[in-house]
């Protein structure tokens, strides 16, 4: 059955890119609402942004959504990943600033709060079931959707850094695996890129409490990594967030090789441009 939350949940914190404080409140929503952002600091008639791949306006270092009036919201992926991991279908998200708070750089804080307030609604979930394999190549990256019995994510990254290198992971995604295997994996970045990022208006709020920061040979975080392969786990967390922009849960296998937010966006766009590759189904209560 579809899910929302039973009571309002609030968060406050700086954005990892803008360094601006935003106050965020998740509020319950009825069946078939979907996930909707509302910018409280915009005029009422220009404030609504639906969480849809069709509203992706930028994938530079994060996923940014915008409506037709130019009202936007940055860094939605970690919150959307938590909603995906908790199986939340319907939610209104009120925010008074330009960017979702980064908190600790993972989805765990969002997820713990959401899990304590989950509420089942009186209508079955709808899901996108992948029927045929489709694939895309974007520069040196590759992505595909193919049929499977559950949501599976197979990801690979390759960074020229001693602590990362080539990492691979394949994971069947459900509430338990998302919580245990992914939810604490933090975003990461390279110290040598900081100046370039700042010059473009990104990464202004990065610190060691909300990101893994890598120097040439090691990491600056004194407490080390949450998982030995935290980097690939965070990549899969990001994928879970970006796939939430499909509007429905996905039953199928998604493969990403050396990809990021841009690849995830183009993969979703390609999926919906190939209507023979998927079908929208209503789950019965036996599934």
C-alpha positions, 0 to 999 in steps of 0.5 A, a space after each residue: 500500500 502507499 505510504 506517507 508520514 503520520 506527523 510533521 518532521 522538521 530539519 534545519 541546516 546549511 546547504 553543502 553548496 550554498 552554505 545557506 541555512 534552510 528550514 525544512 518540514 516534511 508534511 503528510 500527503 494523501 494518496 496519489 499526491 507524489 513528492 512535492 517541494 514548496 519554496 516558502 520564500 517564493 510567491 505562492 503561485 511560483 512555489 511548487 516544484 514536483 519531484 520529477 526527472 522532468 524538472 531536473 535543471 542541473 546535475 552539476 555536483 548535485 541534483 537541482 529541480 526547478 519549476 517553469 517559473 525558475 523557482 529551484 531547489 538544490 541537492 534533493 538526492 539524499 532526502 529523496 534517497 531516504 524517501 525511497 529507502 523508507 518506501 514513502 510515496 506521498 509527501 509535501 516538503 516545505 522549505 524556506 531556502 534554496 537547498 536541502 540541508 546536508 546534515 551529516 552528508 548521508 541519508 541516515 538522519 532523514 531516514 531515522 526520523 521518517 521511519 519513526 513516522 511512517 503511515 500506510 494509506 488506503 490505496 495500492 502502490 503503483 510501480 514501474 516494471 522494466 520490461 525490456 533492456 535499454 542502455 545509454 552511453 554518456 561520454 565515458 559513462 554507461 547506464 542500463 535498465 533491464 528486467 528483474 524481480 526487485 529493484 537491483 542496483 549495480 554500480 561501478 566507480 573508478 577514481 584515480 585516488 589511493 583510497 578509492 580506485 575501482 569499486 563495484 557493488 551490486 545490491 538488492 534495494 529494500 528497506 532493510 538493505 538501504 538502512 544497513 548498507 547505504 544510509 550512513 554513506 556520506 558524500 565525498 569530495 577532493 580538496 584539490 577541487 575546492 577552489 574550482 568548486 567555490 569559483 562556480 558557487 558550489 561546495 561553499 558549505 563543505 566541512 568535515 562534519 558533512 562530507 568525506 574530504 580527500 587529500 592527495 593520499 588520505 582523508 581529512 576526517 579523523 574518525 575515518 570511513 563508515 564503511 570500507 567502501 563508503 564511496 561506492 555505497 554513497 554512489 548507490 545512495 545517490 542513485 536511489 535518490 535520483 531514481 525517486 524522480 521517476 515518480 514511482 518505485 522501479 522494479 528492475 535492475 539499474 546499472 551505472 558505470 562511472 556515472 553520476 547525477 547526469 547519467 541517472 537523469 539521462 537514463 530516466 529520460 531515456 527510459 520514459 522515451 521508450 514506452 515499450 521498455 516499461 509498464 506502470 502497474 498497481 501492486 496487489 496486496 499479495 506483493 
